[in-house]
């Protein structure tokens, strides 16, 4: 089944490191499982004063993501993500977006929600 | 006349100055003291007394699910991340809502109306015979500090002498407190951090057109940096409170200084004379 995966990232490329924060992640890297490359989306709310979690979750909802890979998700964002039926997997190995994606595909990541 | 005691940096002695100024001045005239530090109001500690309470209500949106077509315009309008629109339903986070009403205005379907929700309260007391204390209290987890400050100030509106204890920082809550005031007393401490935030707070007062003067608290005698800053900005140094263990001990015990530091009553009266000479409308 083809679906859209989102990985939080410190930069726009798949060799950039995974950002462990969700709402304040500088980039969201989206990947359609049927394709070979990531599409970077800069998070314009990364430095906002507050309300970053729900607004970041809205970006995922609008892009139809079904899986989120990140370090941790706050309460408000989590309630959006659960309501939208998005699965969350925790990645805390300190590696690249590509590494997180490979581990997800091998079923090595812990499911948070 | 409305006087605001502000600082920028927290812990410089705003509340100490506001409480003692109000207490001393209330010896000879009516004073309304307003605690605008609604996230952590503490003036009442100096004036324990029976209080009466009124709720502070803010607007929050209600979504008409029959009219809503989940277009997402409300979520794009909201600057506070309080609304998320899913394909089949909307999620609303009331504690993140600032009650601006933007979502109601921009909804193309007319599916949003506003209702009232309690975000805080205003407490009233009469701790001394010429002193009324009005304290704004923001409920925990809430963000609508300016809403509560506005309401607390509303009840003090028009009184001949209002002294406000401002919130720390230089963001919306300070702007709400300072806007329209006649004079701003900036309490600072002679440290680099104190000076840094003093310069920010002085900038806010300047932008809002409120004349300001500085009180240096915990002075070790020289205060060169602060005085140099005040000279360069043409801001008067109104008073210097020496670094004195008795003052710290009394304040920590929630006591007023006039009750334990000889001669300090006259110094506070002197401060008030300077403030009213500069801030009294028509002065």
Interface residues (C-beta under 8 A of the other chain):
Chain A: X45 X48 X50 X51 X52 X53 X54 X55 X57 X58 X61 X62 X76 X79 X80 X83 X84
Chain B: X72 X75 X78 X79 X80 X81 X82 X83 X84 X85 X86 X87 X89 X91 X93 X96 X143
